[in-house]
Amino acid sequence: MAEAIDAHFLDRIRVAGTGGRELADPDRVLRYFDAQLASRHLDFAARWLQSIGFGYYTIGSSGHEADAAVGAATAVTDPALLHYRSGAFYNARAQQYSASNPIRDVLAGLVAATHDPISGGRHKVFGHPDLGIVPQTSTIGSQVPRAVGLAFALGRAKALRHRTPWPENAIVVCSFGDASANHSTTVGALNSAAYCAHRSIPMPILFVCEDNKIGISTRSPRGWIAQSLGRFASMEYMRADGTDPVALMETVDAAVAAVRSGRRPVVLHLETVRLMGHAGSDAELAYRTSADIVGDYARDPLLASAAALIGAGVLTAADVEARYEAMRETVMTEAETTVESLKSGLSTRLASAKAVMAPLTERLPIAVAATEQSLRGAHGEERLTLAAMINRTLSDIMAERSDVLVFGEDVAVKGGVYGVTKGLRKKFGAAKVFDTVLDEQTVLGTALGAALAGFVPIPEIQYLAYLHNAEDQLRGEAASLKFFSDSHFTNGMVVRVAGLAYQRGFGGHFHNDNAVAVLRDIPGIVVAVPSSAAEAAGLLRTCVAMAVEEGRVCVFLEPIALYHRVDLHDGDGALRCVDDVSVEFGAVATYLGGGDLAIVTFGNGVVMSRRAASRLSERGIGVTIVDLRWIVPLPTEDLLQRLSRFDRVLIADETRHDAGVGEGVVTALIEGGYAGAIRRVASKNSFVPLGAAADLVLLAEDEIVSAAVEIVEFG
């Protein structure tokens, strides 16, 4: 396939005619053509590298080289989140930064070499901090909510006089394919951008849909993409033909100018063609005819650029061929050097799990502790419920840091469904505490973009069950950014989630979700669960400190049933607490001090276990309760140390039996060499029904008591 495209270009150039229109800026078209040539020959090199066993990535940009016009028309100070067929954009953007070597950069990514300047050998991505390109992998529109969030944050930053890494007139560029335009992530993000534009909220973003009319093997229906992208009255829609470079540049210039001056979103529908299949392994003849494939060759954007240059008399056909072959030699010489460097050891690949995981495991405990202390307010001995403590802590944090944003569904005017954010909008203003559209992908996307703009976002997901609508924004975007950018880019945030079960008088599954498995295997994130107001303030401050100092993505999972609960036992008021705890990441908490049994638990389980301990003491069984507080990653080291003096451990897990937190605790104990007896009780593998039926499937206090008695008396 590559050979056919290569030969077709050369054959057509050799018979190209003159007599075209004059070019107003021939140097610009030459630079555009050079970026296209570099991208094309890098695609050829990718397949050559794979053929000799050194390359790992062959999804190419051939046929999409018209996107070089967008790369050239925007600046390195315009953040870009790109489609994976953006090789020409990357090369055109690199022309603006003399210290870059885009050919070497891309080749390093193709062979997974550690000198890849963006991922450090972790993945082939288009990204570079000095080019303003935020790395993306083979995304299916998952970057679009972040891009919208970043554009929103740029506008919000100006209103708040907040300094971002980009100038005030910066715009966001976000490109995606026509197949991705159908993905709910993209559709939701476009809707959110249009929603903001409709409300006259600044949204300086240029969407570029690179429409090659096919997604792997599935055709986009004729006219559908234009209809889909053009339906938003509040977003200007422009269309450009990738085979008409002069008109394309004029349209791109107009689109960029409209976004930059108007601070409003524009959709550029860029017609492209896909050459050489979806990837090197794609057998196109399985779903396309030979005539169809060959027919696309005529729409090669490199031919269009060459024809424009020859027709205007800027280059001859021989000049074009010489330029083409010179770029081939440049790219292949660099590719051969890349291979030889790996063979000789001058270049390396990641050689240990520690090296691979370094961006995920970096910790700055001293800086985190100092920042946590700086966020502490002075409140004396005032005793508060969990909800009130979180509210006050958020207020303290926002008073100390002007870069914190609190937002989500119903968090501003209403103050949250449970009043946890009540009064924050009035105190800190609508620019810092605001409601979003009812779309969790937009909530998290706003956080992702705001973090890139230097804010510390604290978004709220209204209920844990709603997180599943948007979980990929955490898994595929938030958690992976530091990994795929080798820590060049971070997006520290604290995602507050109201969740877990035991809510009385209201609920059913969507308001009493006890499933956290979806969070437990996301590398690099932190999940904290307070069990009372006593830990809540310190936990939240530490999460914010990790977001600030380490760029950490934290989830703060708040037990709904404990928000307004006052009593441990009737009338004792024991769950109203003072803020007197600084919580270190990875440290557990303990209650009581009995020596017969340790109960390891978290969240609602701590309250149930404390109540169970009172009943057990009446039977002469002394209990120590260990509150995990951190459920991702588990505080294994501290946990093992605390349990070393116990012969028996009971794990009380309010999440589901299968894939619940308790499974991880059991594994940690066994792998850590704990030699005592271990028993686990957990909720059933069920959704949570309405009313009293919920008690049939949720972990109960009686179960904890029974299991404790059994393990103590019978081992």
Secondary structure as GFF3:
##gff-version 3
##sequence-region A 1 715
A	DSSP	alpha_helix	2	14	.	.	.	ID=ss1
A	DSSP	alpha_helix	26	51	.	.	.	ID=ss2
A	DSSP	three_ten_helix	65	67	.	.	.	ID=ss3
A	DSSP	alpha_helix	68	73	.	.	.	ID=ss4
A	DSSP	beta_strand	80	81	.	.	.	ID=ss5
A	DSSP	alpha_helix	87	94	.	.	.	ID=ss6
A	DSSP	alpha_helix	102	110	.	.	.	ID=ss7
A	DSSP	beta_strand	126	128	.	.	.	ID=ss8
A	DSSP	three_ten_helix	129	131	.	.	.	ID=ss9
A	DSSP	beta_strand	133	136	.	.	.	ID=ss10
A	DSSP	alpha_helix	144	160	.	.	.	ID=ss11
A	DSSP	beta_strand	172	177	.	.	.	ID=ss12
A	DSSP	three_ten_helix	180	182	.	.	.	ID=ss13
A	DSSP	alpha_helix	184	198	.	.	.	ID=ss14
A	DSSP	beta_strand	205	211	.	.	.	ID=ss15
A	DSSP	beta_strand	214	215	.	.	.	ID=ss16
A	DSSP	beta_strand	218	219	.	.	.	ID=ss17
A	DSSP	alpha_helix	224	229	.	.	.	ID=ss18
A	DSSP	beta_strand	236	241	.	.	.	ID=ss19
A	DSSP	alpha_helix	245	262	.	.	.	ID=ss20
A	DSSP	beta_strand	266	271	.	.	.	ID=ss21
A	DSSP	three_ten_helix	284	286	.	.	.	ID=ss22
A	DSSP	alpha_helix	290	295	.	.	.	ID=ss23
A	DSSP	three_ten_helix	296	299	.	.	.	ID=ss24
A	DSSP	alpha_helix	301	311	.	.	.	ID=ss25
A	DSSP	alpha_helix	317	344	.	.	.	ID=ss26
A	DSSP	alpha_helix	353	361	.	.	.	ID=ss27
A	DSSP	alpha_helix	365	374	.	.	.	ID=ss28
A	DSSP	alpha_helix	386	400	.	.	.	ID=ss29
A	DSSP	beta_strand	404	408	.	.	.	ID=ss30
A	DSSP	alpha_helix	424	428	.	.	.	ID=ss31
A	DSSP	beta_strand	433	435	.	.	.	ID=ss32
A	DSSP	alpha_helix	440	452	.	.	.	ID=ss33
A	DSSP	beta_strand	456	461	.	.	.	ID=ss34
A	DSSP	alpha_helix	464	467	.	.	.	ID=ss35
A	DSSP	alpha_helix	471	472	.	.	.	ID=ss36
A	DSSP	pi_helix	473	478	.	.	.	ID=ss37
A	DSSP	alpha_helix	479	484	.	.	.	ID=ss38
A	DSSP	beta_strand	493	499	.	.	.	ID=ss39
A	DSSP	three_ten_helix	509	511	.	.	.	ID=ss40
A	DSSP	alpha_helix	517	520	.	.	.	ID=ss41
A	DSSP	beta_strand	526	528	.	.	.	ID=ss42
A	DSSP	alpha_helix	533	550	.	.	.	ID=ss43
A	DSSP	beta_strand	553	559	.	.	.	ID=ss44
A	DSSP	three_ten_helix	560	562	.	.	.	ID=ss45
A	DSSP	beta_strand	589	592	.	.	.	ID=ss46
A	DSSP	beta_strand	597	601	.	.	.	ID=ss47
A	DSSP	alpha_helix	604	617	.	.	.	ID=ss48
A	DSSP	beta_strand	623	627	.	.	.	ID=ss49
A	DSSP	beta_strand	630	632	.	.	.	ID=ss50
A	DSSP	alpha_helix	636	643	.	.	.	ID=ss51
A	DSSP	beta_strand	648	656	.	.	.	ID=ss52
A	DSSP	alpha_helix	661	671	.	.	.	ID=ss53
A	DSSP	beta_strand	677	683	.	.	.	ID=ss54
A	DSSP	three_ten_helix	691	696	.	.	.	ID=ss55
A	DSSP	alpha_helix	701	714	.	.	.	ID=ss56
###
